[in-house]
């Protein structure tokens, strides 16, 4: 489903800083992958490249038969909107929309039927234990609640590829366990694939495969048991 070859990315002007170098990775349909690594090693950058939010300096990314690195901005946006779900560290909730409207946004961008969208949003809010907050605004929520809304928004349109950047960083242990189970269930239930970036060994342990990202590339990591 996802094939990455020779991916490299640097940032900066006259003296660029290399963040990723010659990264290659294959993710199969139905696979739930965790990527760990120290802060600043490029985990979030890798997710942004896979999502088509940024372009690499070199290398290719092929997702579901489409080479993202060969597509224009509009085509990448449409593919991301239709086929991917992204949980950002910074939430990126729209402040002028209610919780329900934020969660429903991917459905409406994909022209979903209103009744079906409402049903799906209600189910997702129940799954993340925020059914009573449907009409609230992001400013009225705690950080952990905003994180759960961001997760619901990423899952609501049943994406083929789920990308999650530290999705449990602001959650208490009980809610984190429920969210991790929901993420895994989504990936497995929809026959899609998921990539989880995390510092948490407990979160990584829910994945089928765990890799560690270092300056030298990706390597297998020993998965700890819950």
N, C-alpha and C positions, 0 to 999 in steps of 0.2 A: 504493500500500500504506500509506503514511504521509503524512498531511496535517496540517500545523501552521499555525494562523492566529492572528495577534495575540497571541502568548504573552508574558506579562510575569510577573516574579517578583521580590519584594523580601523581605529578611530584616531583622529587628530589631523593636524595640518602638516607643517614642515617636518615634524618628527612624529609620525604616526605610531600609535601603540597597538601592537598586534594582540587581539583578544582571542581569536580562534585560528588554528593553523591545521590545515589538511584533515578536516574532520570527515569521517565516513560512517554511515549508520544505515541499517535497514530495520524497519519496523513492519511487522506482518499484521494483516487483518486479525482482529481479536486480541492483539497483544497489548498489555498494559505495562509500560516501561517507566522506571524511575531513574532520574539522573541526579547524582549528588556531586558535591564539590565545594571547595572553599569559596567564600565571597570574592567577587571580582574575577573569577576564572572564566566567565563567559556563558554561564548557564542561561540567563535571561536573554542574552544576545542570540544564542542558538535558537531559543523558542521564537523570538521575533523574526529570525530569518526563515524558519520553517513556516511561520504564519504568513510570510510575504509582507510583513510590516517594514522590513528593511531588505536590502539586497547585499549579497556577499561580494567581496572583491574578486573571488574566484571560486570555482566549483559549481555543482548543479544540485538542485532539489527537485525530485520528481514525486508528486503526490497524486495518487489515484489516476495515473496515466498522463498527468499534465506536468510539464516542466515549468515550475514556478519562476525560475530564473530567466526564462525566455518570454514571460508574459509581461504585458504593460500594466500600469497601475490599476486601471479599471478592471481588467480581467482578473488580476490578483485579488482585488477587493471583492468581486462577485464570487470567486471561488472560496475565499475565506468566509464570506457571509453565508454561503449556502452549505458548505461542507465542514467548517471548522467551528469549534467553540474554544474560547480563550478566557482563562481566569487570570487576571492581572494582579500583581502584588498590590497595586495602588487602587484597586477596585474599579475606577473609571465609571462610576454610576453617574447618571445625568441628574443634577440636583433639582431641575424643574419638573421631573417626572416622579410619579409615585413609585413605590416598590413594585406593584403589579405592572405598571407601565414599563419600568426598567426591565423586568424579567421578560415581558412580552415583546420587547423591541426586535429581537432576531426573527420572531414569527411574522411580525408585520412587515419587516424589511423583505421577507421572503413571500409576501402576499398570502399569508395563511388565512383561512376562513376565520371570521371573528369568533364564532361559537366554539370552534375547535381550539382556537388560541386561548380563550378564556378558561376552557376546561384544562388545557395543558398547564397554564400558569397556576391555576388553583392547585393542581396536583403537585407541581414543583414547590410551591410555597408550603404546602403541607409536609412534603418530604424534608424540607430544611427547617421545619418547626417555626415558620413565620406566617402562618395562615392569617393570624390576627393583625398583621402589619401591612396588609395589601394596600391600604390607602395612606400609609405613612410616607413621608419623604426622607431621602437619605440623611438629611441633617438631624432627623429625629432618632436615628439609630446609633447604637454603639458600634465600635469597630468590628467586633465579631459578627454582628448582625449584617453589616454592610458586606462583609466577606461572604456570608451565606447567600446574600442576594446576588452577588457577582457570580457565584457558583451556579445558582439556579438559572441565571441568564445564559451562562455558557452551555447549559445542558438542555434547555427548554426545546430547542429545535432539533434535538437528537443528531448531533453532528457526527460525521464520519470519523473525524480526528479531533480529539480533545487535547488541548494544551493547557496545563495548569502550572502556574508559577507560584510556588509556596502557598498552596490553597488553604493550609491549616495554620498558618503563622499567627493568626489573631483569634484562634478558637480555643476554648477550654477542652480538656482531654475527651470528655464525653461527646461533645458536639463534633470534635475533630474525627473521632472514630466513626460517627454516623456519616459525616461528609465523605470520608475516605471510602466507606462502604458504598455510598451513593455513586461516587465517581467510578469505582470499579464495576458496579452493576450496570451503569450506563454504557461503558465500553464493551462489556461482555454481552449485554442484552441487545445492543444495536449492531452487533457484529462490526464494530468500528475498531479504533485503536486509540490509545491514550499515552501521552508523555507527561509525567509528573516531575517537576523540578522541586527539590526539597532539601532542607538541611536535616530533616527529621528521619532518624533511622526507623522509627515506628511507622511513619508514613511510607517510606521506601519498602518496608517489609510487606506491604499489601500488593506490591507489583509482581508481575511474572518474572521480570528481569531487572537487575539494578546495575547501572554503569556509573563510574566515577569520571568526571571531567577534570583534567589537569592541563597544565601548559603543554604537555606532550600528547594530548588527545584523550579519547574515550577508552576506558578499559573496564573489564568486568569487576564488579565489587561483590564481596560476600554479603548476601542478604541475611539480615538478622531476623530471628523469629520473634513474633509478637508474644 
